[in-house]
Amino acid sequence: MRRALAHPAYRRLFLAQVIALAGTGLATVALGLLAFQLEPAGAAGVLGTAFTIKMVAYVFVAPLAAALLARLPRRAVMVGADIVRLLVAASLPFVTDVWQIYVLIFVMQAASATFTPTFQSVIPDVLEHEEDYTAALSLSRLAYDLEAVLSPVLAAVLLLLVPANALFFGTALGFAASALLVLATAVPARHVEPDAPELPFGDRARHGIRLFVRTPTLRPILALNLTVAAAGAFVLVQTVVIAKSSLGLGDEAVALLLAANGAGSMAAAFALPRMLERVSERRVMLGGAVLLSIATALAAAAVTVPTLQGAVLVGALWFAVGIGWGAVETPVGRLIRRDVDPADRGAAFAAQFSLSHACWLVTYPIAGWLGVIGLPGTALVLAGVAVFATVVAWRLWPANATARASSGTMHA
């Protein structure tokens, strides 16, 4: 990890990611509390709908933006997306109706759907050695975990000093800092094959998805994305309800339970660089999927345990979900970098971004709207989804799967 961080361009990009995600973490806590403030009896439904809208933006905007902006400088694309996110975050403290949350969330996440795949496509061009890139993937996972761990803790402290809506201003500051750091970074030009024909817009938008479907080592990722989404949706949507309604705890408990989830993912990110030197991506990722399935099933019982004991059990399970989450998601970039031609990486990362969030588009409504059957029932339904997806991934990913698709497939 130290060698990757020694690269000046990567160091600035990583710092930009950390700061932006820290602000996003504040927004996650603030959004849950805002939903509870506007609709106390229907907070889970509001959050489920807001997260569903977020996923709609991710699913449909990412491939379209990748195709539409394919010829523009990547630094300009990322800075522009950060500016849009900054403006939206600064508007959220003034929301007075639920519908305003939905509109602003769509705009913010459309900008994120433009920024994130572009950012992901830059890193393998900045760090050419596989060891450095593997370290960068773990550092990226750690950045997301800092959002999940430190941001909720920071939010819990800030809530002692400022109202919940003020947390959104911290989000705006994070996006402003990210834009400045990206602007100060020399971003490599895109890989463009001079002899490759210019595909029509629709074909460019679908190209990354075809790469996933036709590459043997990428196909199982489609199912593993659903496993992560099933477990993660229950954690993100129902934590506020579990803490405040089931356990009778305060706002700080919401932040700390979410922090436990991030701590588990952080532990996985620290362990994975060395583990992946000895263990295949297949074993790591399928093992993480099994852990996600088991932890989500056990949550059905844990949420019925009262107060302190229940909080400890839920926190332990959220930690386990974090470990499984990190184990599944962190190695994905290695597979894309290894098995996709450089010219196609932007499309592949955009496709992964879109396809993974399509799974969340399915599981967020389940987590939010199935609350009528109770928390245990919702947990069991999502655990069933996770088990099904894990079995499909295992069947799609034989141990002898070929590493690369043919060159003809890559440019189909």
N, C-alpha and C positions, 0 to 999 in steps of 0.2 A: 504493500500500500504506500510506503514511503517513496518508492521509486516513481510510482504513478503521480503522486502529489508533487514530486520534484519538477514535473513538467509545467512550465509557467501557464500555458494556455489551459491545460486541464485543471490546474489549481484554481484559476479564476472561474472557470465554468462550474467546478464542483462547489465553490463558495457561493456562486449565484444560485445553484440548486438548493443548497442548504438554507440560505436566507429566505428564498421564496417559499420553500416548503414549511419553514418555521412559521411564516405568516399564514400559510394555508391551514396549518394546524390550529392556530388561534381561531380562524374562521370556522373550522369544523366544530369546535366547542361552542363558539358564539351562535352558530346556526342552530344547533340543538336547543340551546337555551332560548333563542328567539322564537323557535317553533313552539316551545312549551309556554312561552309568554303569550303568544297570539292565540294558540289553540291548546289549552291545558289538557283537555280530554282527548284530543286527537293529535298529539305531538308526533307519535310514531307514524301516523298516516301522512302528516305534513312532510316529515323527514323522508319517508319512503317515496313520496311523490317528487320531492326536490331532488333526491338522489336519482330517481328514474329519469327526470329531465336532464340531469347531468350526464347520464349514460346515453341518452338520445343524442345529445350534442357530441359526445365522444365517438359514438358508433358511426354517425353520418357525416360529421365534419372532418374527422381525421383523414379518411381516404380522399375526400374531395379536396381538402386543403393541400394534401401531398401532391395531388395531380395538378391543381391550379397554380401552386406556387413552386413547382418543380424547378423552374429556371431562375428563380430569384435568389439573391445571396442569402445564405442561411442566417447570418448575423442580423440582417434587416428583418427577416421573418420573426426571429425570436424577440427582438427588441419591440417590434410592433405588437406582438401578442402580449408582452409584459405591460405595455402601456394600456392596452384595453383592460387587462385584469386589474390594474391599479385603479382605473376610473370606476369600475364596477364595485370593487371592494370599498372605495371611499363613499359609495352611494348606499351601501347596505345598512349603515346605522340609522338611516332616515326612513326605513321601511315601516309602514303602518298596516299593511294588508298582506295576506298570504300570497295573493296573486303576484305581488311585486317581487317576493322572494323567487317565485318560479321564473319570472322574466329575467331577472338579474343573474340567477344561477345559470340559465341557458347561455347568456352572453359570455359570462366568465369562463364557463367550461368549454365553449366553442373556441375561445382564445387558448385555453390549455390544450385542447385537442390539436391545435396548430403548433404550439410551442414544444410540447413534450416529444413527439416523434422526430421533430427536427433536431432537437437537442440530442436525442439518442443516436441519431445518424451521424452526428459530428464526432462523438467520442471515439469510435473505432478508427476514424481518420486522424485523430490527434495522437492516439496511443496505438502504435503499429504492432508492438510485441504482445503476444497472447497473454503472457503472465501479467503484464501491466494492465491489459484490458480486463482480465479476470478480476484483478484487484479493484479496478474502476467500477465493475459491476457490483462488487460487495460494498464499495464506498457509496455507490448510488443507493443501494438497499439501506445502508446506514443513514443516508440523508432522509429517506422516507421514514425510517425509524425515529430519527430525531424529531420529525414532525409528530409522530405518534407518541413519543415519550416526553421530550422536553417541552414541546408546545403545550400539551395539556397541563403539565406542572407549572409552566410559566403562566398559563391562563388561570390556574387555581390561585396563584399569587396575585395576579393582576385583579382578579375578581374581588379581592379584599380591598382594593383601592379605587377601582373604576367600575361603572356599570357594564353589563355584558356586551352591549352594542358597541362600546368603545374598542373592543378587541378587533373589530373590523379595520380600524385605522392601522393597527399593527400589521394586518395583512397587506394593506396598501403600501406601507413602508417596505415590506419585504419584496414586493414586486418592483418598486422603484429601485431598490438596491440591486436586484437581479438584472434589470435593464442596463444599469450603469456598468456592471461588471461584464456583461456580454458585450456591450459597446466597446469596452477597453480590451477585448480579446481578439487576437488574430485567428479567425475561423477559416479552416481550409476550404478551398472551392469544392463544389460538388463533383463527384465522379460522373463524367459524361462520356459515353463511348461515341467517338466521332462517326463511326459507320452505322450506328444503330438507327433504324428508321424512327421517325416521330410518330408515336401511337396516338390515335384519337383520344380525346379527353376521357370518354367512358372506359376505354381499355386501360388507360393509365390508372384510373381510379380503382379498377378491379385487379390490376396486375399483382399487387402484393398479396391479395387473398388467394389468387391462383398459386403463388409461390408456396403458401402454407399448405394448400390442399395437395400439391404434387411433390412436396419434399418429404421423404419418409420420417426424418427426425423432427420435423415441424408439426406433422399432423397430430401427434399426441398432445401437443401444447393446446390445441383447440379444446380438448376435453379437460385438461388440467386447469385451464382458465375457469371452467365452470365449477370445479371443486373449490378453488380459492374464493370465487364469488359467492358460493353458497354459505361457506363459513364466515367470510368477511362481512356479508350483508347482515347476518344476524348480530354480529358484534357492533357494527357501526349504527344500525338502525335502532336496536333494542337496548343498548347500554343505558341510555338516558331513562328509559322506562324501568329497566331492572333496578337501577340505582335509586331513583326517586320514588317510584310507586311500589315495586315489590319489596325493596330493602328499606325504604323509608329514610334514605340518606340525602345529603345535600348536594349542591352543585359540584363541590370539590371531589366527591366520590365518582362522578361521571368522568372527570378529567383523569383521576388516578386509575380507574379501570381501563380506560383507553390507553393510558401509559403502560399498563401491564402488557397489553397486546403488542405495543411497539417494542417493549423490552425483549419479548420473545423473538421478534423478527430481528432485532439488533444482535441478539446472541447467535442466531443462525448466520447472519452476515459476517460476524467475526470468525466463525468456524469454517465457513465454506471455502475460502481460498485454499487452505491446506487440505481440506477434505476432498475437494475436486481434483487434487493431484493424485489421490489414491482410489477414489470411488467415481464411477461413471455418473454423468448427469442423469441417466435413466434411473439409477437406484436412488439417488438423492431426491429427485423430483417426485417419483412414485412414493417413496417413504414419507415425504412431506404431505402428500395427498392423503395417505392413510391416517396420519396424525390429525389432519384437519377434520376428517370424517369422524374419527373417534371423539375428539374434543367437542364437536358440535352436538353429537348424540348425548354425551354426558352432561352438556349444558341443560338439557331438558330436566334433569333431576336437580342440578345445582341451583337453578333459579327459584326453586321452591323452598330452599333452606333459609331460615330467617336471619336477618340483620348481619352481625359480624361474621358468623360462620359462613353465611351465604356469600358475603363479599369476598372472603378469603378464597372460597371454592371457585367463584366466578373469576376472580383475578388469576388464579392458577390456570384455569382453562383458557382464559384469554391469552396468557403467556404461551401456552401450548399452541394455540391457534397462530400466534405470531411466529413461532418456530416453523410450523408447517408452511405458513404463508411465504416466509423468506426462502425456505428450501425449494419451493416450487418456482417462485418467480425469478430469483437471482440468476440461475444458470441460463435463462432463456436467451439473453443477449449473446452468450458464448455460442449457442447453437446457430443463431442467425448470422453471427460474424463468420463462423466456420463454414456454414452450408449455403450461404447466399453470396452471389457475386457482388463486389463493391458497388457497382452501378445500380444494383437492385436493393441495396440495404435501406435506403430511404423509404421505398415502397413497402419493404418487409416490416420495418419498425412501425410504419403507419398502420399496416394491416394488423400487426399484433396488438397495437394500441386499440384499434377499432374492434377487433374480434374479442379481445379479452373483456372489453367494456360492454359488448353485446351480452355477455353472460351476466354481468351485473344488472343489465337492463331487465333480465328475467328474474334475478334473485332479489333485487331491491323491492319490487312490488310484493313478492311473496313475504319477505321479512316485515314489511310495513303493513300490508293489508290483511295478512292472516292473523293479526293480533287478536281478532275477534274469537279465535279458537284457543287463545291463551298462549303464554310464552312457551310452556313445555311442548305443546302441539306444534307450534311454529318451528321450534328447534328440531324436532323429530322430522318434520317435512324437509327442512333444509339439509339435515344430516343424510336423509335418503337420497336427495339430489347429489350430495357430495360423494356418497358411496357409488352411485350409478356412474358418475363421471369418472371416478377413479378406476373402476373396472373397464370402462371404455378406453381410457388412456393406456391401461396395461395391455389390452388386446391390440391396440393400434401401434404399440411400441415394442415389437419383438426385440430380443437382445441382439440379434444380428442385423438390425435395420441398417441399410446403407447410409453412409454419412452425407453424400451429396446427390442432388438430382443431376440429371444430364444437363449439358449446356443448352440443349434445345428446350428443355423444360424451363430453364431459368428465363428464357426470353420469349416464352410462348405468348 
